[in-house]
Amino acid sequence: MRFLSILLVFMLGATVVDAADFYISPDGSDQWAGSLEKPFATLQKARDAVRELNANRDVVVQIRGGQYRLSETVVFGVEDSGKDDFTITYEAYPDEIPVFHSDAEITNWKQKDADGKVWVADVPKEKFYTLYDASGRLPRARSKGFIPVMPPSNKENSKNTRVELHYPEGALRNWPNLADVEIMVRPHHAWVVNILPLKSINEKARIATTSVAATYAMDELHYLKGTESVWVENVIEALDEPGEWVLNTAEGKLYLWPRTEGPPKGIVAPQLREYIKVEGKIDIDDPGDTPVRNLIFRGLTLTRGEAYRLKSEDKGLQHDWEFYDKANALLRLRGTENCTVEKCRFTQSGAGAIRMDLHGQNNRIQSNHIEHIGSTGILLCGYGPGTKDVNHHNLVYNNHIHHVGEIYPHAPGIFLWQSGENRVANNLVHHTPYAGIIVSGVMTDFFSKKGNARELVRTIRRKEVGKNRTLEEIRPFLHSHDNLVEYNEIHHAMEQLGDGNGIYIRGAGAGNIIRRNYIHHLVSPVALQSAIRTDGGQRDTLIAENLIYRCTSQGIQLKLNNRAVNNIIADLIEPIHNGEKRLPAYLKLREGPMTGAVIQRNILYHPVKKADFFDQGRNRRLTGARASEADTDYNIYYCAGDPELSRAVLIEARRSGIDKNSRADDPLFIDPAKGDFRLKPDSPALKMGIVPIDLSKIGLRE
């Protein structure tokens, strides 16, 4: 009978739909039975029905297409786990798209002025940080940028701090609704952005005080002199472009210059940051967490979430790029094992998309689409340095991530912090203001810092770490070890900030492998960026079989005993630093001693006349970062625009006792001008044991 039914369906060309245990529909009711004909209305009701079912088998809940408004976060606990090896799945009904949001629509708009450009509506006297129309997130009004004033250091209160900013005349004033006004600041360095509430303005002294500290002193950018690095947000005089808005909680009014003609329509403010939270029983101080197991979320769309704000009690990860155990993502796994998030879409939201906190093992985040969000795409965030190492063996696979960091520009596409033995593979990450992928932990010097500094120091589990301070002593507490980052494609990263990378690793443990990635078209002119970078203190990392093409500034930045093997770095773009053009650096060596490092079987190919194949810096004697300290051989250096330059590089290398078997010959790519770096059969690279890089295996999979 089943065979005849399937045959009939096939003959009629219909879609086969396996029966689910429960159904949800926007037209349903939580008073109904949850059947296909009488579906539930909410995810919470379906969750509760699954609990009551208490089944010793796989359970499926299917969600019909349409809009679902959440008024509170939907929380799944230990009691919602699948039993034994059975799974509980919450998935989209076949060929339909269920969309979850937390919209509160704003209506009753009136024209503010006779010209009709700006409209105003009464709203509750509560803060919100994001606003949306039918086209997506609306930008909050922002002033023109300015450079912090650097006053004479011999006067009292004459230097910028993490809470005090000296500003030029006219840039700030003591607004009546000062509690609503925030400054967006890049403090001192090029790699982080803070959004800080103003506490007070001293117009006479021209000093602004913030109620939350910046990551660093709010000085002029150290590496990018003359760059505007501070903006004011949410003031009415900055409301000068279509789409911008200002919230005044003192008045209880919202001002908006709509993107379209006529009265604003469909304007909504989100009520939630977290939409779905899977929370096990977390025991912060003791080894025993009880995770939620075997949940699957498939085919859901989560959109229009609220942004987050920096709090005084936050625990910052490296450079405050993200925060420890913080509720700032649409979907959060906090204490989970064997859970899956797949084929979901996260779009047009103010904070992060997916984060996995504290205890997380054998989870799968795969085949999701993450776009146009305010912060990080995917974050795996384990416990801080200590003996509790329970965030590992997860899979981040085949996700399409782009246009992240739209509110916090330092946020990367994928971030692993204190999380190890994971596989991050076949993801496509592009159009990010800062890094593509970051693997990080806690740098050695932070273990010696006194006090309660926000960045990293607060994450250290002091009772477990004790007084250990050296790298060898703290290595057992660095849990970002043995990660495999492979087959990812990254392009158009580093579009806004400086001193960043396609793939970055620092403060992590040993055994991380970055291989077979394709990083291309990092084309922003800002200097101080690399396609792949091992940063200060990072050791025991393998960078192998990566293709780096058309990236600005630097190919691979190598330090200490890390290894670069069988990579192709081609056609780097000259950067502009402080208004001056610089030569691109194919291999940048910056920290030593490099004893134990390996630089072998790499092809460095430059199509025009000038480049630095080895950039060892002016301070190489101080840092000890010298190619001669590494096992450097069997490389190909070739400058197509000036072959003599390649030969000169090789001659100099041999004088230093390295590259005895390296060559300065054309590697014979198929078509390097068009980015085709397959090797011709008679390529000298093949004779030297260089392995061809197969781009067909890199990037998204069907």
PATI-694551 format. One line per 5 residues: number of its first residue (from 1); their letters; for each residue z, x, y of C-alpha. Coordinates in steps of 0.1 Angstrom, whole numbers, plus 5000, padded with zeros to 4 digits. Example, Ala and Ser with C-alpha at 12.3 -4.5 7.8 and 13.67 -1.06 7.14 Angstrom:
1) AS) 5078,5123,4955; 5071,5137,4989 .
//
This chain:
1) MRFLS) 5000,5000,5000; 5008,5029,5024; 4975,5045,5016; 4956,5013,5024; 4975,5010,5057 .
6) ILLVF) 4966,5045,5067; 4930,5040,5057; 4928,5008,5078; 4943,5026,5108; 4918,5054,5104 .
11) MLGAT) 4889,5030,5101; 4899,5011,5132; 4904,5043,5153; 4940,5035,5162; 4969,5059,5168 .
16) VVDAA) 4994,5062,5140; 5030,5058,5153; 5059,5066,5130; 5087,5042,5134; 5116,5056,5155 .
21) DFYIS) 5152,5046,5150; 5156,5034,5186; 5134,5028,5217; 5140,5029,5254; 5118,5012,5280 .
26) PDGSD) 5120,5007,5318; 5116,4970,5309; 5144,4971,5283; 5180,4960,5284; 5211,4978,5271 .
31) QWAGS) 5222,4944,5257; 5193,4944,5233; 5190,4960,5198; 5169,4991,5208; 5140,4981,5187 .
36) LEKPF) 5103,4985,5197; 5102,4948,5207; 5137,4948,5222; 5142,4983,5236; 5172,4998,5254 .
41) ATLQK) 5170,5005,5291; 5189,5038,5294; 5192,5071,5277; 5230,5067,5277; 5228,5036,5256 .
46) ARDAV) 5204,5052,5231; 5228,5082,5228; 5257,5058,5221; 5237,5039,5195; 5228,5072,5177 .
51) RELNA) 5266,5080,5176; 5273,5047,5160; 5245,5051,5135; 5262,5082,5122; 5232,5090,5100 .
56) NRDVV) 5229,5117,5074; 5192,5122,5081; 5169,5130,5110; 5171,5105,5138; 5144,5098,5164 .
61) VQIRG) 5147,5080,5198; 5113,5073,5215; 5111,5067,5252; 5083,5045,5266; 5064,5056,5297 .
66) GQYRL) 5076,5047,5332; 5103,5055,5357; 5140,5059,5348; 5165,5063,5377; 5196,5082,5368 .
71) SETVV) 5228,5075,5388; 5248,5101,5368; 5242,5130,5346; 5235,5121,5310; 5259,5142,5289 .
76) FGVED) 5255,5150,5252; 5286,5163,5235; 5296,5177,5201; 5297,5142,5187; 5260,5139,5195 .
81) SGKDD) 5250,5167,5171; 5227,5163,5142; 5246,5166,5110; 5241,5196,5087; 5205,5206,5092 .
86) FTITY) 5193,5172,5104; 5180,5168,5139; 5183,5141,5166; 5152,5138,5187; 5147,5122,5221 .
91) EAYPD) 5110,5122,5227; 5083,5105,5247; 5065,5076,5230; 5031,5088,5219; 5006,5092,5247 .
96) EIPVF) 5031,5079,5273; 5051,5098,5300; 5087,5089,5307; 5098,5102,5341; 5135,5107,5350 .
101) HSDAE) 5146,5109,5387; 5176,5102,5408; 5159,5087,5439; 5177,5069,5467; 5149,5054,5489 .
106) ITNWK) 5153,5055,5526; 5140,5025,5546; 5143,5008,5579; 5125,5035,5599; 5121,5032,5636 .
111) QKDAD) 5101,5053,5661; 5122,5079,5678; 5098,5085,5707; 5069,5066,5723; 5044,5090,5709 .
116) GKVWV) 5054,5079,5674; 5053,5113,5657; 5090,5114,5648; 5107,5085,5630; 5145,5079,5625 .
121) ADVPK) 5165,5060,5599; 5202,5053,5594; 5216,5070,5564; 5251,5075,5549; 5271,5103,5566 .
126) EKFYT) 5267,5125,5535; 5248,5158,5532; 5217,5161,5512; 5193,5191,5511; 5160,5179,5498 .
131) LYDAS) 5137,5150,5506; 5106,5138,5490; 5075,5116,5496; 5047,5107,5473; 5032,5142,5476 .
136) GRLPR) 5063,5161,5467; 5092,5179,5484; 5092,5177,5522; 5101,5210,5541; 5132,5209,5562 .
141) ARSKG) 5127,5218,5599; 5129,5256,5604; 5129,5276,5636; 5108,5307,5643; 5122,5338,5627 .
146) FIPVM) 5141,5366,5645; 5155,5400,5638; 5193,5405,5638; 5206,5425,5668; 5221,5459,5659 .
151) PPSNK) 5247,5464,5687; 5263,5498,5696; 5288,5507,5669; 5314,5520,5693; 5324,5485,5705 .
156) ENSKN) 5348,5461,5690; 5332,5433,5669; 5299,5451,5674; 5284,5452,5639; 5270,5426,5616 .
161) TRVEL) 5290,5418,5585; 5286,5394,5556; 5300,5365,5577; 5291,5376,5613; 5256,5379,5627 .
166) HYPEG) 5246,5392,5661; 5216,5373,5673; 5191,5377,5702; 5195,5356,5733; 5183,5320,5728 .
171) ALRNW) 5180,5322,5690; 5211,5301,5683; 5234,5277,5702; 5265,5257,5697; 5248,5225,5684 .
176) PNLAD) 5268,5192,5684; 5261,5188,5647; 5269,5225,5639; 5283,5215,5605; 5248,5204,5594 .
181) VEIMV) 5230,5236,5607; 5223,5264,5583; 5207,5299,5586; 5183,5313,5561; 5188,5351,5560 .
186) RPHHA) 5175,5381,5541; 5206,5403,5544; 5198,5440,5548; 5177,5443,5517; 5143,5429,5508 .
191) WVVNI) 5152,5413,5475; 5175,5383,5482; 5177,5353,5505; 5209,5334,5514; 5212,5299,5529 .
196) LPLKS) 5245,5298,5547; 5263,5271,5567; 5273,5279,5602; 5310,5278,5611; 5309,5287,5647 .
201) INEKA) 5287,5301,5675; 5300,5323,5703; 5272,5319,5728; 5287,5344,5753; 5290,5372,5727 .
206) RIATT) 5259,5359,5708; 5278,5361,5675; 5273,5335,5647; 5299,5331,5620; 5291,5316,5586 .
211) SVAAT) 5316,5297,5564; 5303,5314,5532; 5296,5352,5530; 5261,5366,5526; 5253,5389,5497 .
216) YAMDE) 5251,5419,5520; 5257,5426,5557; 5233,5405,5578; 5216,5436,5593; 5179,5442,5599 .
221) LHYLK) 5160,5447,5567; 5165,5482,5556; 5132,5487,5539; 5110,5465,5561; 5119,5474,5597 .
226) GTESV) 5106,5450,5623; 5104,5421,5599; 5118,5388,5609; 5146,5380,5585; 5167,5351,5599 .
231) WVENV) 5157,5314,5605; 5176,5284,5616; 5173,5252,5595; 5180,5216,5602; 5180,5215,5640 .
236) IEALD) 5160,5189,5660; 5142,5213,5683; 5126,5229,5652; 5111,5196,5641; 5076,5204,5652 .
241) EPGEW) 5053,5200,5622; 5042,5170,5600; 5064,5167,5569; 5095,5183,5585; 5128,5165,5587 .
246) VLNTA) 5163,5169,5601; 5196,5154,5589; 5224,5147,5613; 5255,5136,5594; 5276,5132,5626 .
251) EGKLY) 5252,5105,5637; 5243,5093,5602; 5206,5096,5610; 5176,5112,5594; 5147,5123,5615 .
256) LWPRT) 5112,5127,5600; 5077,5136,5611; 5057,5120,5583; 5028,5137,5566; 5008,5105,5570 .
261) EGPPK) 5001,5081,5599; 5023,5050,5604; 5058,5042,5593; 5072,5065,5565; 5069,5050,5531 .
266) GIVAP) 5083,5060,5497; 5108,5086,5513; 5136,5094,5488; 5166,5116,5487; 5179,5127,5452 .
271) QLREY) 5214,5120,5441; 5217,5145,5413; 5211,5182,5405; 5218,5179,5368; 5199,5152,5349 .
276) IKVEG) 5206,5161,5312; 5236,5182,5301; 5243,5192,5266; 5278,5204,5265; 5298,5218,5236 .
281) KIDID) 5335,5225,5236; 5338,5257,5256; 5368,5279,5252; 5365,5304,5281; 5394,5326,5271 .
286) DPGDT) 5392,5326,5233; 5364,5334,5209; 5360,5299,5195; 5334,5277,5211; 5322,5245,5193 .
291) PVRNL) 5285,5241,5201; 5263,5210,5201; 5237,5214,5173; 5203,5202,5164; 5192,5181,5194 .
296) IFRGL) 5156,5180,5204; 5142,5169,5238; 5104,5165,5238; 5078,5153,5262; 5101,5142,5290 .
301) TLTRG) 5094,5146,5328; 5123,5155,5351; 5116,5154,5388; 5130,5153,5423; 5164,5168,5418 .
306) EAYRL) 5188,5180,5445; 5191,5216,5456; 5223,5236,5453; 5243,5256,5479; 5262,5288,5477 .
311) KSEDK) 5300,5282,5473; 5328,5306,5482; 5341,5305,5446; 5307,5313,5430; 5302,5342,5406 .
316) GLQHD) 5270,5359,5414; 5247,5376,5389; 5228,5407,5400; 5221,5405,5438; 5231,5368,5437 .
321) WEFYD) 5197,5360,5423; 5214,5334,5402; 5250,5323,5396; 5273,5323,5365; 5279,5290,5348 .
326) KANAL) 5268,5269,5377; 5255,5233,5376; 5221,5240,5393; 5194,5230,5368; 5177,5197,5358 .
331) LRLRG) 5185,5203,5321; 5214,5224,5311; 5225,5236,5277; 5261,5248,5278; 5274,5256,5243 .
336) TENCT) 5245,5249,5220; 5229,5260,5187; 5196,5251,5172; 5186,5228,5201; 5150,5225,5213 .
341) VEKCR) 5134,5217,5247; 5097,5214,5243; 5066,5199,5259; 5087,5187,5288; 5077,5189,5325 .
346) FTQSG) 5100,5199,5353; 5084,5194,5387; 5091,5190,5424; 5128,5197,5424; 5153,5215,5446 .
351) AGAIR) 5172,5237,5421; 5164,5252,5387; 5146,5237,5357; 5163,5248,5325; 5194,5270,5320 .
356) MDLHG) 5214,5279,5289; 5249,5289,5296; 5277,5308,5277; 5274,5300,5240; 5237,5296,5231 .
361) QNNRI) 5221,5306,5198; 5189,5299,5179; 5178,5275,5207; 5141,5270,5215; 5126,5265,5249 .
366) QSNHI) 5089,5262,5243; 5057,5247,5256; 5072,5233,5288; 5055,5231,5322; 5077,5241,5351 .
371) EHIGS) 5063,5239,5386; 5072,5236,5423; 5110,5240,5420; 5135,5254,5443; 5151,5281,5421 .
376) TGILL) 5148,5297,5387; 5124,5284,5360; 5144,5293,5328; 5178,5311,5328; 5197,5323,5298 .
381) CGYGP) 5232,5332,5310; 5258,5344,5285; 5294,5353,5291; 5302,5382,5314; 5309,5417,5300 .
386) GTKDV) 5335,5415,5274; 5339,5411,5236; 5326,5375,5236; 5289,5379,5228; 5276,5345,5218 .
391) NHHNL) 5243,5341,5237; 5216,5355,5215; 5187,5349,5191; 5169,5323,5213; 5132,5317,5218 .
396) VYNNH) 5115,5313,5251; 5079,5307,5241; 5047,5294,5255; 5060,5280,5288; 5038,5276,5319 .
401) IHHVG) 5059,5285,5349; 5046,5287,5385; 5056,5281,5421; 5093,5286,5415; 5118,5298,5441 .
406) EIYPH) 5104,5274,5468; 5139,5271,5484; 5155,5303,5471; 5126,5328,5471; 5143,5355,5450 .
411) APGIF) 5145,5332,5420; 5123,5345,5390; 5103,5326,5365; 5124,5337,5336; 5159,5353,5338 .
416) LWQSG) 5179,5368,5309; 5215,5378,5319; 5240,5390,5293; 5219,5375,5266; 5204,5395,5238 .
421) ENRVA) 5182,5396,5207; 5160,5369,5222; 5122,5366,5220; 5104,5358,5253; 5067,5355,5244 .
426) NNLVH) 5034,5340,5254; 5046,5326,5286; 5024,5323,5317; 5042,5330,5349; 5024,5330,5382 .
431) HTPYA) 5027,5324,5420; 5063,5334,5424; 5077,5347,5457; 5096,5374,5438; 5098,5386,5402 .
436) GIIVS) 5081,5371,5372; 5107,5380,5344; 5141,5397,5348; 5164,5411,5321; 5197,5420,5336 .
441) GVMTD) 5234,5426,5330; 5261,5445,5349; 5256,5480,5363; 5281,5507,5355; 5294,5511,5390 .
446) FFSKK) 5306,5475,5392; 5332,5481,5365; 5350,5505,5390; 5348,5482,5420; 5381,5468,5432 .
451) GNARE) 5387,5434,5446; 5370,5402,5439; 5334,5407,5451; 5311,5378,5443; 5282,5399,5429 .
456) LVRTI) 5289,5407,5393; 5325,5418,5397; 5339,5382,5391; 5319,5379,5359; 5337,5409,5342 .
461) RRKEV) 5362,5399,5315; 5388,5425,5326; 5413,5419,5298; 5387,5426,5272; 5369,5455,5290 .
466) GKNRT) 5401,5473,5300; 5397,5505,5320; 5365,5515,5304; 5341,5528,5331; 5314,5551,5316 .
471) LEEIR) 5281,5538,5302; 5291,5547,5267; 5324,5530,5271; 5310,5497,5285; 5278,5496,5264 .
476) PFLHS) 5294,5473,5238; 5301,5448,5265; 5264,5447,5278; 5250,5418,5259; 5214,5419,5272 .
481) HDNLV) 5203,5442,5243; 5174,5441,5218; 5154,5415,5237; 5117,5413,5228; 5095,5405,5259 .
486) EYNEI) 5060,5403,5246; 5025,5387,5250; 5034,5372,5284; 5009,5369,5312; 5021,5374,5348 .
491) HHAME) 5000,5372,5379; 5005,5366,5417; 5042,5374,5415; 5058,5391,5445; 5040,5369,5470 .
496) QLGDG) 5068,5369,5496; 5097,5393,5492; 5097,5430,5487; 5112,5456,5463; 5105,5435,5432 .
501) NGIYI) 5085,5435,5400; 5064,5416,5375; 5090,5425,5348; 5123,5441,5357; 5152,5454,5337 .
506) RGAGA) 5186,5468,5348; 5222,5468,5337; 5211,5457,5303; 5220,5472,5269; 5199,5493,5246 .
511) GNIIR) 5169,5483,5225; 5150,5461,5248; 5112,5461,5242; 5086,5451,5268; 5053,5452,5251 .
516) RNYIH) 5018,5436,5250; 5021,5419,5284; 4993,5414,5308; 5004,5418,5345; 4977,5415,5370 .
521) HLVSP) 4969,5406,5406; 5002,5413,5422; 4982,5414,5454; 5007,5410,5482; 5004,5440,5506 .
526) VALQS) 5042,5445,5507; 5052,5479,5493; 5082,5487,5470; 5071,5467,5440; 5061,5476,5404 .
531) AIRTD) 5044,5457,5376; 5072,5469,5352; 5103,5486,5364; 5134,5501,5347; 5160,5503,5375 .
536) GGQRD) 5190,5524,5383; 5210,5533,5352; 5189,5514,5327; 5184,5533,5294; 5169,5530,5260 .
541) TLIAE) 5140,5507,5269; 5105,5508,5253; 5075,5498,5275; 5045,5497,5252; 5009,5484,5250 .
546) NLIYR) 5010,5466,5283; 4979,5461,5305; 4986,5464,5343; 4956,5456,5365; 4951,5451,5403 .
551) CTSQG) 4988,5454,5412; 5000,5466,5445; 5020,5497,5450; 5033,5509,5415; 5023,5505,5379 .
556) IQLKL) 5054,5514,5359; 5086,5528,5374; 5104,5549,5348; 5139,5563,5349; 5162,5582,5326 .
561) NNRAV) 5154,5581,5289; 5131,5551,5288; 5097,5553,5271; 5063,5543,5283; 5038,5544,5254 .
566) NNIIA) 5002,5532,5250; 5000,5513,5283; 4968,5508,5304; 4974,5509,5342; 4942,5503,5362 .
571) DLIEP) 4929,5498,5397; 4962,5497,5416; 4961,5485,5452; 4974,5506,5481; 5005,5491,5497 .
576) IHNGE) 5015,5488,5533; 5050,5500,5542; 5064,5498,5577; 5029,5493,5590; 5014,5524,5572 .
581) KRLPA) 4992,5525,5541; 5004,5544,5512; 4988,5557,5480; 4994,5536,5449; 5016,5552,5423 .
586) YLKLR) 5006,5547,5386; 5038,5562,5371; 5068,5564,5395; 5097,5586,5383; 5129,5581,5402 .
591) EGPMT) 5160,5589,5382; 5169,5616,5358; 5176,5636,5338; 5147,5622,5318; 5157,5640,5286 .
596) GAVIQ) 5147,5618,5257; 5121,5599,5277; 5086,5595,5263; 5054,5592,5284; 5026,5592,5258 .
601) RNILY) 4992,5577,5251; 4989,5559,5284; 4956,5555,5303; 4959,5557,5340; 4926,5547,5356 .
606) HPVKK) 4918,5546,5393; 4883,5534,5404; 4882,5550,5439; 4892,5583,5454; 4929,5586,5460 .
611) ADFFD) 4960,5578,5440; 4993,5593,5428; 4992,5593,5390; 5027,5608,5390; 5049,5599,5420 .
616) QGRNR) 5081,5619,5416; 5093,5613,5451; 5106,5637,5478; 5141,5637,5462; 5130,5646,5427 .
621) RLTGA) 5152,5677,5427; 5182,5656,5436; 5176,5629,5411; 5163,5651,5384; 5135,5627,5376 .
626) RASEA) 5107,5651,5364; 5079,5644,5340; 5086,5678,5325; 5119,5666,5311; 5102,5639,5292 .
631) DTDYN) 5080,5641,5261; 5047,5637,5280; 5014,5641,5262; 4982,5625,5249; 4976,5606,5281 .
636) IYYCA) 4943,5600,5299; 4942,5604,5337; 4909,5594,5352; 4899,5589,5389; 4864,5574,5388 .
641) GDPEL) 4859,5579,5425; 4869,5616,5423; 4870,5631,5387; 4882,5664,5402; 4914,5647,5412 .
646) SRAVL) 4921,5637,5376; 4915,5673,5365; 4937,5686,5392; 4965,5663,5380; 4961,5675,5345 .
651) IEARR) 4960,5712,5355; 4993,5708,5375; 5009,5689,5346; 5000,5718,5321; 5015,5743,5345 .
656) SGIDK) 5047,5723,5342; 5045,5725,5304; 5035,5690,5297; 5003,5671,5287; 4990,5699,5265 .
661) NSRAD) 4968,5674,5246; 4961,5650,5275; 4927,5645,5290; 4911,5639,5323; 4880,5621,5309 .
666) DPLFI) 4865,5586,5314; 4882,5564,5288; 4850,5544,5285; 4862,5508,5291; 4836,5481,5285 .
671) DPAKG) 4835,5469,5321; 4865,5480,5343; 4850,5466,5375; 4853,5431,5360; 4887,5437,5344 .
676) DFRLK) 4874,5442,5308; 4895,5471,5294; 4884,5470,5259; 4874,5504,5246; 4839,5514,5237 .
681) PDSPA) 4835,5528,5201; 4831,5563,5214; 4861,5562,5237; 4882,5594,5237; 4913,5571,5238 .
686) LKMGI) 4906,5560,5202; 4904,5596,5191; 4938,5603,5207; 4955,5575,5188; 4956,5550,5217 .
691) VPIDL) 4958,5515,5203; 4934,5489,5220; 4952,5460,5237; 4941,5426,5225; 4942,5402,5254 .
696) SKIGL) 4933,5372,5232; 4969,5372,5219; 4985,5372,5253; 4994,5342,5274; 4996,5305,5266 .
701) RE) 4988,5292,5231; 4973,5259,5222 .
//
